[in-house]
């Protein structure tokens, strides 16, 4: 499918042939603000769509769908720790394809801490590593965050934190506010509502960043120009040096006659 899309874009005529591809498909799929044309990588986009179902399992554990999959595939662990297992269904295999997206993008928002494992769930306010780095003992393997809360004052038990965790973990835990009136819930990073969206999942799946060598930086301003789309496309081709010129032809081993 991507090959057909690529061929359609570069083949200016209605006849046969593949046309001359002046830019790689990976760069064409980069966001417009980074110099690409915003085409979707179909595999990563489909994974982001399937991850929507995984988000429902994770954020709505009491739903019929979540209880069914948990009873069948991950009875003794969470969805983030689930494995594909023996003889998996096509549906479960597809949903699990987006598991890596959740490991990199979601975290537990602490309420009272009864459902969040200290060493098994991402809950610390650190985008790079939301897990405690302090080594755990076998005795604390299944301990939850509520064990670190003073039941009288509903605040962090500071002497216990200093005893169990390293300085980095203690500093991060102290930054978290407690909400005793609310249960823990899963939330999505970099979203004001804390909800997963296909856009966020696709960005994580593709690692969409500004890693191109293009020297032109005013892409946002260019795409906002109020001119016909064909002129915008021409300006994009001009800035990306994808026009058929005598300077570019030798790069494709085509000689001018």
Beta strands, then each sheet from edge to edge (+ up, - down):
strand 1: 106-109
strand 2: 149-150
strand 3: 155-156
strand 4: 185-188
sheet 1: 1+ 4-
sheet 2: 2+ 3-
end
